[in-house]
């Protein structure tokens, strides 16, 4: 069972009133009775993430939420936690419990999900206990509906079919760099001599990019900047692409001929996780910063301030140098992201390697809606070093 979002997997969230049968539905849908169920409302108090293999779709994360209605004690906290789940939801199952004929809260949450462009499947649960007029609901809401009985395990085949039919096709980009390389090509990955990861491990972005290269039948070679000259001498020709850690870009760029495509792990992940054009445009705001301006640094990880290639303190230092010092730099970590961004002149986000794409794109949308530029650590660092045009060239994005 998982307690955090997982990149690369579709996130399916189940929303509904307390005691509407959310946990029972998940148990019946997955066939894995992991969730505690009960007649007492509020058995689930915080979102719970559960991995599940869905035929014809693959591995997904199903999220059991706490409920969309409040009680006197913990209701506001529970509802807020449930709202936060929307930020990472690719597909939603909204339970209409049948206990209230007007479905006021369910319809309000449907409107919120629709506003966020999250596909919704309406689920009529507990059909053993209540009759629901589907025609009336369908006339009001333009979404598919499925009736199920968790108690008797009825009609879950239809629910699985609906999930497959209405699941968004591009909840994640299909590849990190498969569209930039071809089978049989040689790609060199250059790591710093001091790898910022525990022994026997690589940074998450490096692992993901290596796997993507192997999946596309590319010959991937990994070295540190110390061994790069020797590797280039031993190759019969130049590599088709070099991907480097941002920290050692200068030394790699000096060694590499100018006609060899060069980019960074951080740039590739910014393209994969978010919208590269938005991030590059956001970096342009760095030159406009002046003393007294507020900047938000936002990171996905909550356990330490290091973000693989580029850490928070380095970004802070470079921002202050660019602005002539005097910036007010604040930080947010994990799921905490200010709803009101209007006081900030710029948001700089980490690579989001532990986020799914929906979660990061939601933050880009929130920033854009409030007119606040947003960039990320990798793009900002490339901007500071004056290398942005070079590392973007292979992706044909102009800086």
FITIDREN-697541 format. One record per residue (C-alpha): x, y, z; residue in one letter. Coordinates in pm, 1 decimal. Example, Ala and Ser with C-alpha at 12.3 -4.5 7.8 and 13.67 -1.06 7.14 Angstrom:
2
NODE        x        y        z residuo
NODE   1230.0   -450.0    780.0       a
NODE   1367.0   -106.0    714.0       s
# end
This chain:
399
NODE        x        y        z residuo
NODE      0.0      0.0      0.0       x
NODE    128.5    343.2    -89.2       x
NODE     93.1    672.1     95.8       x
NODE    230.7    907.2   -170.6       x
NODE    172.3    967.7   -541.5       x
NODE    387.0    769.4   -784.6       x
NODE    516.2    905.5  -1114.1       x
NODE    439.0    712.5  -1431.9       x
NODE    113.3    562.9  -1303.7       x
NODE   -239.8    684.7  -1361.9       x
NODE   -395.9    813.7  -1039.6       x
NODE   -763.7    725.0   -997.6       x
NODE   -932.3    894.3   -701.9       x
NODE  -1260.6    786.1   -543.9       x
NODE  -1470.6   1074.4   -409.8       x
NODE  -1795.1   1062.0   -214.9       x
NODE  -1970.3   1137.0    111.4       x
NODE  -1853.7    979.3    434.7       x
NODE  -1986.7    624.3    463.4       x
NODE  -2092.1    621.8     96.3       x
NODE  -1900.5    299.3     33.3       x
NODE  -1572.8    432.6   -108.2       x
NODE  -1348.1    184.5     70.5       x
NODE  -1583.0   -106.5      0.4       x
NODE  -1589.9     -9.8   -366.6       x
NODE  -1208.7     -9.3   -384.8       x
NODE  -1188.1   -347.0   -212.1       x
NODE  -1437.0   -495.4   -461.0       x
NODE  -1278.7   -323.4   -761.9       x
NODE   -927.2   -443.7   -684.9       x
NODE  -1013.9   -774.5   -523.8       x
NODE   -768.1   -686.5   -248.5       x
NODE   -931.4   -620.0     91.0       x
NODE   -668.8   -372.0    211.6       x
NODE   -911.4   -103.0    315.4       x
NODE  -1079.3   -100.6    656.3       x
NODE  -1453.4    -50.5    617.8       x
NODE  -1725.0     23.6    867.1       x
NODE  -2072.5    165.1    916.6       x
NODE  -1939.7    451.2   1125.4       x
NODE  -1891.8    761.0    903.0       x
NODE  -1534.0    881.3    874.9       x
NODE  -1352.3    544.8    895.3       x
NODE  -1104.1    682.3    641.3       x
NODE   -957.0   1006.9    774.7       x
NODE   -677.4   1076.8    523.6       x
NODE   -619.3    975.2    160.7       x
NODE   -482.2    623.6    115.2       x
NODE   -291.2    525.9   -200.7       x
NODE   -315.9    167.3   -327.2       x
NODE   -131.7     16.2   -625.9       x
NODE   -341.4   -197.4   -859.8       x
NODE   -284.8   -365.5  -1195.9       x
NODE   -575.0   -277.9  -1426.2       x
NODE   -605.9   -506.6  -1731.7       x
NODE   -543.8   -328.3  -2066.2       x
NODE   -422.7    -13.9  -1885.4       x
NODE   -145.1   -133.0  -1657.2       x
NODE    -37.2    -28.2  -1312.2       x
NODE   -248.2    246.2  -1153.9       x
NODE   -275.8    411.7   -814.2       x
NODE   -624.1    413.5   -662.8       x
NODE   -681.3    676.6   -395.0       x
NODE   -936.7    632.3   -120.5       x
NODE  -1034.9    978.6      0.6       x
NODE  -1172.6   1082.4    335.6       x
NODE  -1506.0   1227.7    227.1       x
NODE  -1649.3   1540.6     71.6       x
NODE  -1875.5   1634.1    363.2       x
NODE  -1780.0   1788.5    696.3       x
NODE  -1859.7   1694.0   1053.5       x
NODE  -1813.4   1906.8   1364.1       x
NODE  -1474.6   1767.2   1474.6       x
NODE  -1235.6   1683.8   1188.9       x
NODE  -1454.9   1761.6    889.0       x
NODE  -1274.0   2069.7    759.8       x
NODE   -935.6   1894.5    782.4       x
NODE  -1074.0   1584.0    610.0       x
NODE  -1233.8   1780.9    326.8       x
NODE   -914.8   1985.0    274.4       x
NODE   -712.1   1663.0    245.4       x
NODE   -964.9   1536.0     -6.5       x
NODE   -942.3   1857.5   -209.3       x
NODE   -563.6   1824.4   -222.7       x
NODE   -606.0   1486.7   -393.0       x
NODE   -763.1   1664.1   -692.7       x
NODE   -423.8   1816.2   -772.0       x
NODE   -283.6   1473.4   -863.6       x
NODE   -597.1   1301.0   -997.6       x
NODE   -599.8   1180.2  -1359.6       x
NODE   -943.7   1011.6  -1344.6       x
NODE  -1213.8   1035.8  -1076.8       x
NODE  -1485.2    800.9   -957.7       x
NODE  -1757.4   1010.3   -792.7       x
NODE  -1996.3    810.0   -576.1       x
NODE  -2362.0    912.5   -565.4       x
NODE  -2470.4    734.8   -250.0       x
NODE  -2845.8    765.0   -297.8       x
NODE  -2916.2    873.6     57.8       x
NODE  -2995.2   1229.7    -45.7       x
NODE  -3213.7   1279.3   -353.2       x
NODE  -3074.3   1618.4   -454.7       x
NODE  -2704.6   1512.8   -455.1       x
NODE  -2610.7   1871.5   -376.8       x
NODE  -2257.6   1800.9   -255.0       x
NODE  -2185.7   1545.5   -525.5       x
NODE  -2288.7   1795.2   -793.2       x
NODE  -2070.3   2066.2   -638.3       x
NODE  -1770.4   1834.4   -642.3       x
NODE  -1848.0   1731.7   -999.5       x
NODE  -1834.1   2098.0  -1099.6       x
NODE  -1497.8   2137.9   -924.9       x
NODE  -1357.7   1828.0  -1096.7       x
NODE  -1487.7   1944.1  -1434.7       x
NODE  -1332.4   2288.7  -1381.4       x
NODE   -997.1   2114.6  -1334.4       x
NODE  -1054.1   1910.8  -1653.0       x
NODE  -1052.2   1582.2  -1459.8       x
NODE  -1261.2   1308.5  -1627.4       x
NODE  -1544.8   1187.6  -1402.8       x
NODE  -1724.9    853.7  -1388.4       x
NODE  -2039.0    859.7  -1175.1       x
NODE  -2081.4    552.2   -956.3       x
NODE  -2413.4    456.2   -801.0       x
NODE  -2309.5    255.4   -497.1       x
NODE  -2519.4     56.8   -247.7       x
NODE  -2781.5    -24.9   -511.7       x
NODE  -2907.0   -296.0   -274.6       x
NODE  -3031.6    -24.3    -39.3       x
NODE  -3144.0    259.8   -267.1       x
NODE  -3307.4    315.0   -603.4       x
NODE  -3149.7    590.8   -809.2       x
NODE  -3309.1    750.1  -1115.1       x
NODE  -3017.1    744.9  -1356.0       x
NODE  -3204.9    919.8  -1634.5       x
NODE  -3247.9   1231.4  -1422.6       x
NODE  -2880.0   1239.6  -1326.8       x
NODE  -2766.6   1183.1  -1684.5       x
NODE  -2985.3   1468.5  -1801.8       x
NODE  -2813.9   1705.0  -1555.3       x
NODE  -2455.3   1580.8  -1576.9       x
NODE  -2282.3   1488.7  -1898.3       x
NODE  -2084.0   1196.8  -1754.7       x
NODE  -2104.1    815.3  -1774.0       x
NODE  -2266.8    629.9  -1483.8       x
NODE  -2225.0    275.5  -1352.7       x
NODE  -2438.2    101.9  -1088.6       x
NODE  -2252.2   -136.8   -856.7       x
NODE  -2306.5   -343.6   -545.2       x
NODE  -1993.9   -393.3   -335.6       x
NODE  -2181.8   -624.7   -101.2       x
NODE  -2268.4   -870.8   -379.5       x
NODE  -1979.0   -779.9   -610.9       x
NODE  -2216.5   -685.8   -893.2       x
NODE  -2127.3   -494.4  -1210.9       x
NODE  -1760.7   -427.2  -1136.4       x
NODE  -1673.6   -558.3  -1480.4       x
NODE  -1872.3   -265.2  -1622.1       x
NODE  -1688.0    -23.9  -1391.2       x
NODE  -1348.1   -156.7  -1502.3       x
NODE  -1460.6   -121.4  -1865.7       x
NODE  -1567.6    239.9  -1801.9       x
NODE  -1228.9    315.8  -1643.9       x
NODE  -1049.8    177.4  -1950.1       x
NODE  -1280.6    367.5  -2187.4       x
NODE  -1266.4    707.6  -2017.8       x
NODE   -910.1    703.3  -1883.6       x
NODE   -711.2    995.4  -2025.1       x
NODE   -473.3    874.6  -2295.0       x
NODE   -191.7   1116.1  -2208.4       x
NODE   -192.0   1131.1  -1830.3       x
NODE    187.3   1115.3  -1864.1       x
NODE    409.3   1187.9  -2161.3       x
NODE    476.9    852.5  -2331.9       x
NODE    854.9    895.9  -2312.2       x
NODE   1122.2   1116.6  -2159.5       x
NODE   1342.5   1135.4  -2467.3       x
NODE   1236.4    852.1  -2697.8       x
NODE   1131.6   1111.1  -2956.3       x
NODE   1482.1   1263.4  -2953.2       x
NODE   1682.3    944.6  -3014.7       x
NODE   1669.9    639.8  -3241.8       x
NODE   1745.0    270.3  -3184.3       x
NODE   2114.2    192.3  -3214.4       x
NODE   2231.9    545.9  -3137.0       x
NODE   2491.3    613.6  -2868.1       x
NODE   2397.7    836.6  -2575.1       x
NODE   2649.2    926.4  -2305.3       x
NODE   2526.5   1008.1  -1955.2       x
NODE   2775.6   1213.8  -1753.9       x
NODE   2743.6   1210.6  -1375.3       x
NODE   2946.2   1423.0  -1132.8       x
NODE   3247.5   1252.5   -978.7       x
NODE   3068.8   1286.1   -645.3       x
NODE   2723.8   1141.5   -713.9       x
NODE   2456.4   1307.9   -492.9       x
NODE   2281.3    982.1   -404.2       x
NODE   2332.8    699.3   -151.4       x
NODE   2593.1    435.0   -233.4       x
NODE   2487.6    190.5   -509.2       x
NODE   2211.2    423.6   -622.1       x
NODE   2159.4    699.9   -876.2       x
NODE   1946.0   1013.2   -861.4       x
NODE   1583.9    932.9   -957.3       x
NODE   1598.3   1133.7  -1280.6       x
NODE   1911.9    948.1  -1392.0       x
NODE   1749.0    612.4  -1325.6       x
NODE   1436.4    706.4  -1519.1       x
NODE   1628.8    842.2  -1817.7       x
NODE   1855.4    535.2  -1831.8       x
NODE   1551.2    307.2  -1833.2       x
NODE   1388.2    512.5  -2109.0       x
NODE   1701.4    487.4  -2322.3       x
NODE   1713.6    110.5  -2277.9       x
NODE   1343.5     80.6  -2361.6       x
NODE   1418.2    256.7  -2692.6       x
NODE   1713.1     27.7  -2769.9       x
NODE   1966.5    306.7  -2740.3       x
NODE   2324.3    225.0  -2637.7       x
NODE   2364.4    415.0  -2311.4       x
NODE   2710.3    474.5  -2167.3       x
NODE   2757.2    620.6  -1819.1       x
NODE   3071.6    795.2  -1696.0       x
NODE   3173.7   1075.5  -1465.1       x
NODE   3324.6   1391.7  -1608.7       x
NODE   3669.9   1255.1  -1518.0       x
NODE   3638.4    958.8  -1758.7       x
NODE   3460.8   1149.5  -2037.8       x
NODE   3775.7   1241.1  -2238.6       x
NODE   3892.8    879.0  -2236.7       x
NODE   3552.1    754.6  -2343.7       x
NODE   3536.8    996.6  -2636.5       x
NODE   3883.1    885.7  -2753.9       x
NODE   3777.9    519.8  -2747.3       x
NODE   3454.1    569.5  -2940.3       x
NODE   3471.9    524.7  -3317.4       x
NODE   3277.6    847.3  -3360.5       x
NODE   3109.6   1112.8  -3154.6       x
NODE   2798.9   1020.3  -2948.2       x
NODE   2456.4   1113.0  -3084.0       x
NODE   2365.8   1288.3  -2758.1       x
NODE   2532.3   1371.2  -2427.9       x
NODE   2324.5   1421.7  -2113.5       x
NODE   2503.9   1577.4  -1820.2       x
NODE   2444.2   1671.2  -1461.3       x
NODE   2404.0   2048.1  -1431.2       x
NODE   2685.5   2071.1  -1176.7       x
NODE   2947.6   1951.4  -1424.9       x
NODE   2807.8   2115.9  -1737.6       x
NODE   3101.5   2357.1  -1775.5       x
NODE   3368.6   2087.6  -1781.8       x
NODE   3160.7   1865.0  -2012.2       x
NODE   3094.3   2153.4  -2252.0       x
NODE   3467.7   2230.9  -2270.5       x
NODE   3550.5   1869.4  -2358.3       x
NODE   3268.5   1814.4  -2606.5       x
NODE   3279.4   1938.6  -2968.8       x
NODE   3018.6   2207.8  -3033.4       x
NODE   2840.6   1996.0  -3296.9       x
NODE   2751.7   1720.4  -3047.6       x
NODE   2402.9   1767.6  -2899.7       x
NODE   2418.6   1837.2  -2525.9       x
NODE   2148.1   1873.2  -2264.1       x
NODE   2096.7   1805.5  -1892.7       x
NODE   1901.9   1556.2  -1686.4       x
NODE   1709.9   1844.2  -1527.8       x
NODE   1604.4   1990.1  -1863.6       x
NODE   1476.5   1652.7  -1985.0       x
NODE   1275.7   1599.9  -1666.2       x
NODE   1129.9   1951.8  -1686.4       x
NODE   1004.9   1864.8  -2035.4       x
NODE    871.3   1526.8  -1922.5       x
NODE    697.4   1637.0  -1605.4       x
NODE    570.8   1982.7  -1695.9       x
NODE    557.1   2223.4  -1986.5       x
NODE    902.1   2321.1  -2107.8       x
NODE    787.7   2633.4  -2292.4       x
NODE    616.8   2764.9  -1976.6       x
NODE    925.9   2697.3  -1766.0       x
NODE   1156.7   2868.2  -2016.4       x
NODE    929.3   3173.0  -2036.6       x
NODE    917.5   3182.1  -1656.0       x
NODE   1298.2   3195.3  -1642.4       x
NODE   1286.1   3525.5  -1828.7       x
NODE   1140.4   3682.3  -1512.1       x
NODE   1466.7   3617.8  -1326.4       x
NODE   1627.4   3919.7  -1494.7       x
NODE   1346.4   4146.2  -1369.6       x
NODE   1386.8   4059.4  -1000.4       x
NODE   1493.2   4338.0   -767.4       x
NODE   1549.9   4380.3   -392.3       x
NODE   1227.1   4343.1   -195.1       x
NODE   1060.2   4108.5   -444.9       x
NODE    919.8   3781.0   -313.1       x
NODE   1014.8   3447.3   -469.9       x
NODE    872.0   3106.2   -383.8       x
NODE   1087.5   2793.5   -400.3       x
NODE    865.7   2486.0   -407.1       x
NODE    984.2   2127.2   -367.8       x
NODE    812.3   1791.2   -392.1       x
NODE   1033.4   1617.5   -136.1       x
NODE    972.0   1681.8    231.6       x
NODE   1260.2   1481.7    380.8       x
NODE   1560.9   1696.9    287.0       x
NODE   1633.2   2012.1     86.1       x
NODE   1854.4   1846.3   -177.6       x
NODE   1699.9   1793.8   -518.9       x
NODE   1943.8   1558.5   -688.0       x
NODE   2152.1   1784.4   -911.3       x
NODE   2066.5   2123.0   -772.0       x
NODE   1992.4   2205.6   -410.1       x
NODE   1778.2   2478.8   -267.4       x
NODE   2061.5   2680.6   -113.6       x
NODE   2240.8   2706.3   -448.1       x
NODE   1925.7   2834.6   -620.7       x
NODE   1874.2   3088.8   -341.7       x
NODE   2232.6   3210.0   -373.8       x
NODE   2209.8   3252.0   -750.7       x
NODE   1876.5   3435.0   -728.6       x
NODE   2016.8   3679.8   -472.7       x
NODE   2325.6   3740.6   -685.5       x
NODE   2111.6   3810.3   -992.0       x
NODE   1882.3   4052.7   -808.1       x
NODE   2161.0   4227.1   -621.1       x
NODE   2050.7   4065.1   -291.3       x
NODE   1749.5   4169.8    -83.2       x
NODE   1501.2   3915.8   -223.6       x
NODE   1242.8   3767.9     12.6       x
NODE   1271.1   3396.9    -64.9       x
NODE   1016.1   3159.3     87.8       x
NODE    991.6   2782.3     59.0       x
NODE    712.3   2524.9     39.8       x
NODE    760.3   2149.1     51.1       x
NODE    553.0   1841.3    -25.3       x
NODE    182.7   1897.7    -88.2       x
NODE    193.5   2246.9     63.3       x
NODE    156.5   2500.7   -216.8       x
NODE      3.8   2844.0   -152.0       x
NODE   -340.8   2897.0   -298.7       x
NODE   -266.4   3269.6   -326.9       x
NODE     47.9   3330.4   -531.0       x
NODE    -25.9   3693.6   -611.1       x
NODE    243.3   3833.1   -378.7       x
NODE    522.5   3645.7   -557.2       x
NODE    717.2   3775.4   -856.8       x
NODE    836.6   3424.9   -945.2       x
NODE    787.4   3060.0   -850.7       x
NODE   1082.6   2824.0   -892.2       x
NODE    985.7   2456.1   -864.2       x
NODE   1200.2   2149.5   -820.7       x
NODE   1206.1   1878.8  -1086.7       x
NODE    910.8   1703.2   -923.6       x
NODE   1057.2   1356.2   -972.3       x
NODE    823.5   1208.4   -708.1       x
NODE    516.0   1391.2   -845.7       x
NODE    294.4   1261.7  -1121.1       x
NODE    257.6   1496.4  -1418.5       x
NODE    -95.5   1603.0  -1320.5       x
NODE     29.3   1732.9   -987.8       x
NODE    299.1   1948.7  -1142.8       x
NODE     77.4   2069.0  -1428.5       x
NODE   -183.1   2176.8  -1171.8       x
NODE     76.2   2403.5  -1013.0       x
NODE    168.1   2546.6  -1352.5       x
NODE   -200.9   2613.4  -1419.6       x
NODE   -249.0   2781.0  -1078.6       x
NODE     53.6   3003.6  -1136.5       x
NODE    -58.1   3092.7  -1488.2       x
NODE   -412.0   3175.2  -1376.2       x
NODE   -270.7   3425.5  -1124.8       x
NODE    -23.6   3574.3  -1370.9       x
NODE    282.9   3458.8  -1176.5       x
NODE    578.6   3328.2  -1383.4       x
NODE    696.7   2978.5  -1292.3       x
NODE   1017.8   2801.8  -1383.2       x
NODE   1205.5   2508.5  -1236.1       x
NODE   1544.8   2445.1  -1079.5       x
NODE   1698.8   2293.3  -1392.6       x
NODE   1584.7   2573.5  -1623.5       x
NODE   1685.5   2841.0  -1371.6       x
NODE   2028.7   2689.9  -1322.2       x
NODE   2084.2   2675.2  -1699.1       x
NODE   1976.4   3040.9  -1716.1       x
NODE   2223.6   3140.7  -1442.6       x
NODE   2508.3   2971.5  -1630.1       x
NODE   2408.4   3115.9  -1967.2       x
NODE   2368.6   2771.8  -2125.1       x
NODE   1994.7   2766.7  -2185.7       x
NODE   2012.6   2799.4  -2569.0       x
NODE   2267.1   2514.4  -2590.7       x
NODE   2077.6   2263.0  -2376.1       x
NODE   1742.5   2343.0  -2541.7       x
NODE   1869.5   2314.4  -2898.2       x
NODE   1794.7   1943.1  -2942.5       x
NODE   1434.7   2004.7  -2828.9       x
NODE   1394.3   2300.2  -3065.8       x
NODE   1269.1   2527.4  -2788.9       x
NODE   1388.3   2885.6  -2802.3       x
NODE   1503.1   3069.5  -2493.4       x
# end
